Amino acid sequence: MTIDPDHDDYGEIRAEVRKLCARFPGEYWRRLDEVRAYPTEFVTALTEAGYLSVLIPEEYGGSGLPISAAAAILETIQATGCNGSACHAQVYMMGTILRHGSPAMKQMYLPQIASGALRLQAFGVTEPGSGTDTTALRTTARREGDAFVINGQKVWTSRAEHSDLMLVLARTTPRDQVEKKTAGLSTILVDMHAARGNGLTIKPIRTMMNHNSCEVFFDNLRVPVANLVGEEGRGFRYILDGMNAERLLIAAECVGDGLWFTEKSVAYAKERVVFGRPIGQNQGVAFPIARGFAQIQAARLLVREGCRVYEAGGNAGELANMAKMLAAEASWACGEACIQTHGGFGFAEEYDVERKFRETRLYQVAPISTNLILSYIAEHSLGLPRSY
Ligand SMILES: Cc1cc2nc3c(=O)[nH]c(=O)nc-3n(C[C@H](O)[C@H](O)[C@H](O)COP(=O)(O)OP(=O)(O)OC[C@H]3O[C@@H](n4cnc5c(N)ncnc54)[C@H](O)[C@@H]3O)c2cc1C
């Protein structure tokens, strides 16, 4: 049994990612964390190495690799102690344009996203009033000639200040004029530079970890109709289409976090001597580490199986949801064991354990919370009545 992710699939890519990540050690992340700054150099390095465009087909300038390669990259980033949350959306968000955009839209944006000339990092779905109940969102996009006029508010829009483009889900047909609440929503691509100061205002939200999340306000923001992705009114379906990829990749990140915590725990438990013996000799210390590791390995297999089904064109919904939930819980179990193993030093910033502990907690809430995954499993896998 090993906790070295290099033994796994995509060994060469993993080795290269680890080399790149070694240039961004704990001090780098601690410095940014202190002032809640964006890891620009790290994101630039990943972009230049082509890791953020792995899923973009070669004809648009990406490497056209399958989702399992993206999972290997993101897992490895987290396993080295770095944090891919600053740019992970760049990997999968372009899928909405790829699957549903017109040929002209794909030609215009995908090569620039692949080269890093344009960053598509911001995804505006969640609103203060709707939360998990996405179809209750109130942001509207009203057609006026050759433009949509957007009004409303988003919350928790991560990376909004560090993105050139934002994909926004807005209601284009009022709720009372559509048969189903999932209809009448559209996905619109917003050019952040043109929009800022012309109807778009961004306000950062300070959170317990360095995540660059924001509130975004739309006040009569005009966006060309050409920026509509796919058909008007089908946006909710398009967002759902992208969720399995997002869940699998975030699950892979949680696996990476769990591996990092485990490696840290094992090293410290071997080295720290109390009562004349290494603390790892005590089962009370060793067992939580071992249990977390077992949970991570199980989640990892589920991520891998989810990627396999996704790549085969099957319905990966159940696996992607389960993988995301179990990986987030497993990384948390590993984090908890890591803090406990380190005793007081787990709380000292210079060990990076407390930072990772804060960072990995998010994934039991975002991009979807555990309860909503359990609701999905209850309804779709088990056929129980829908609870909401
Ligand atoms: C740091 C951060 C970054 C984020 N980034 C983005 C982003 O880039 N773009 C974006 O659009 N969103 C983003 N989000 C939003 C995130 O997706 C939501 O916070 C998440 O989906 C939960 O929604 P909510 O916060 O409104 O919680 P609510 O919907 O208010 O739910 C609160 C709690 O109640 C539970 N609950 C609600 N309804 C039910 C039910 N029917 N059954 C059982 N339990 C229920 C939930 O599970 C949750 O635990 C981010 C959030 C955070 C914290």
The ligand as an SDF file (V2000), in Angstrom:
LIG
                    3D

 53 58  0  0  0  0  0  0  0  0999 V2000
  -16.5100   29.3800   -0.5600 C   0  0  0  0  0  0  0  0  0  0  0  0
  -17.6720   29.1300   -1.4410 C   0  0  0  0  0  0  0  0  0  0  0  0
  -17.5040   29.1740   -2.8160 C   0  0  0  0  0  0  0  0  0  0  0  0
  -18.6080   29.0050   -3.6450 C   0  0  0  0  0  0  0  0  0  0  0  0
  -18.4690   29.1830   -5.0060 N   0  0  0  0  0  0  0  0  0  0  0  0
  -19.5760   29.2590   -5.7810 C   0  0  0  0  0  0  0  0  0  0  0  0
  -19.4880   29.6570   -7.1500 C   0  0  0  0  0  0  0  0  0  0  0  0
  -18.3960   29.9010   -7.6790 O   0  0  0  0  0  0  0  0  0  0  0  0
  -20.6250   29.7850   -7.8690 N   0  0  0  0  0  0  0  0  0  0  0  0
  -21.8510   29.5340   -7.3250 C   0  0  0  0  0  0  0  0  0  0  0  0
  -22.8530   29.6700   -8.0290 O   0  0  0  0  0  0  0  0  0  0  0  0
  -21.9730   29.1280   -6.0320 N   0  0  0  0  0  0  0  0  0  0  0  0
  -20.8710   29.0090   -5.2490 C   0  0  0  0  0  0  0  0  0  0  0  0
  -20.9780   28.6410   -3.9310 N   0  0  0  0  0  0  0  0  0  0  0  0
  -22.3000   28.3800   -3.3740 C   0  0  0  0  0  0  0  0  0  0  0  0
  -22.5150   26.9490   -2.9640 C   0  0  0  0  0  0  0  0  0  0  0  0
  -22.7180   26.1670   -4.1080 O   0  0  0  0  0  0  0  0  0  0  0  0
  -23.6860   26.9420   -1.9780 C   0  0  0  0  0  0  0  0  0  0  0  0
  -23.2500   27.5610   -0.7770 O   0  0  0  0  0  0  0  0  0  0  0  0
  -24.1770   25.5690   -1.7120 C   0  0  0  0  0  0  0  0  0  0  0  0
  -24.7520   25.0100   -2.8730 O   0  0  0  0  0  0  0  0  0  0  0  0
  -25.2380   25.5780   -0.6090 C   0  0  0  0  0  0  0  0  0  0  0  0
  -26.2000   26.5720   -0.8600 O   0  0  0  0  0  0  0  0  0  0  0  0
  -26.5450   27.6470    0.2810 P   0  0  0  0  0  0  0  0  0  0  0  0
  -25.2890   28.1790    0.8430 O   0  0  0  0  0  0  0  0  0  0  0  0
  -27.5070   28.6400   -0.2510 O   0  0  0  0  0  0  0  0  0  0  0  0
  -27.2580   26.8010    1.3860 O   0  0  0  0  0  0  0  0  0  0  0  0
  -28.8260   26.5850    1.5560 P   0  0  0  0  0  0  0  0  0  0  0  0
  -29.4440   26.1600    0.2960 O   0  0  0  0  0  0  0  0  0  0  0  0
  -29.3630   27.7740    2.2570 O   0  0  0  0  0  0  0  0  0  0  0  0
  -28.8160   25.3520    2.5580 O   0  0  0  0  0  0  0  0  0  0  0  0
  -28.3710   25.4940    3.9340 C   0  0  0  0  0  0  0  0  0  0  0  0
  -28.2960   24.1180    4.5580 C   0  0  0  0  0  0  0  0  0  0  0  0
  -29.5870   23.5010    4.5080 O   0  0  0  0  0  0  0  0  0  0  0  0
  -29.5210   22.2370    3.8460 C   0  0  0  0  0  0  0  0  0  0  0  0
  -30.7240   22.0280    3.0540 N   0  0  0  0  0  0  0  0  0  0  0  0
  -31.3620   22.9140    2.2210 C   0  0  0  0  0  0  0  0  0  0  0  0
  -32.4270   22.3350    1.6490 N   0  0  0  0  0  0  0  0  0  0  0  0
  -32.4690   21.0530    2.0910 C   0  0  0  0  0  0  0  0  0  0  0  0
  -33.3150   19.9470    1.8560 C   0  0  0  0  0  0  0  0  0  0  0  0
  -34.3580   20.0240    1.0160 N   0  0  0  0  0  0  0  0  0  0  0  0
  -33.0500   18.7750    2.4860 N   0  0  0  0  0  0  0  0  0  0  0  0
  -32.0170   18.6710    3.3470 C   0  0  0  0  0  0  0  0  0  0  0  0
  -31.1610   19.6880    3.6030 N   0  0  0  0  0  0  0  0  0  0  0  0
  -31.3800   20.8610    2.9810 C   0  0  0  0  0  0  0  0  0  0  0  0
  -28.2890   22.3150    2.9480 C   0  0  0  0  0  0  0  0  0  0  0  0
  -27.7630   21.0270    2.7090 O   0  0  0  0  0  0  0  0  0  0  0  0
  -27.3550   23.1900    3.7810 C   0  0  0  0  0  0  0  0  0  0  0  0
  -26.6410   22.3760    4.6890 O   0  0  0  0  0  0  0  0  0  0  0  0
  -19.8750   28.7370   -3.0830 C   0  0  0  0  0  0  0  0  0  0  0  0
  -20.0200   28.6310   -1.6890 C   0  0  0  0  0  0  0  0  0  0  0  0
  -18.9430   28.8370   -0.8750 C   0  0  0  0  0  0  0  0  0  0  0  0
  -19.1440   28.7790    0.6340 C   0  0  0  0  0  0  0  0  0  0  0  0
  1  2  1  0
  2  3  1  0
  2 52  2  0
  3  4  2  0
  4  5  1  0
  4 50  1  0
  5  6  2  0
  6  7  1  0
  6 13  1  0
  7  8  2  0
  7  9  1  0
  9 10  1  0
 10 11  2  0
 10 12  1  0
 12 13  2  0
 13 14  1  0
 14 15  1  0
 14 50  1  0
 15 16  1  0
 16 17  1  0
 16 18  1  0
 18 19  1  0
 18 20  1  0
 20 21  1  0
 20 22  1  0
 22 23  1  0
 23 24  1  0
 24 25  2  0
 24 26  1  0
 24 27  1  0
 27 28  1  0
 28 29  2  0
 28 30  1  0
 28 31  1  0
 31 32  1  0
 32 33  1  0
 33 34  1  0
 33 48  1  0
 34 35  1  0
 35 36  1  0
 35 46  1  0
 36 37  1  0
 36 45  1  0
 37 38  2  0
 38 39  1  0
 39 40  1  0
 39 45  2  0
 40 41  1  0
 40 42  2  0
 42 43  1  0
 43 44  2  0
 44 45  1  0
 46 47  1  0
 46 48  1  0
 48 49  1  0
 50 51  2  0
 51 52  1  0
 52 53  1  0
M  END
$$$$
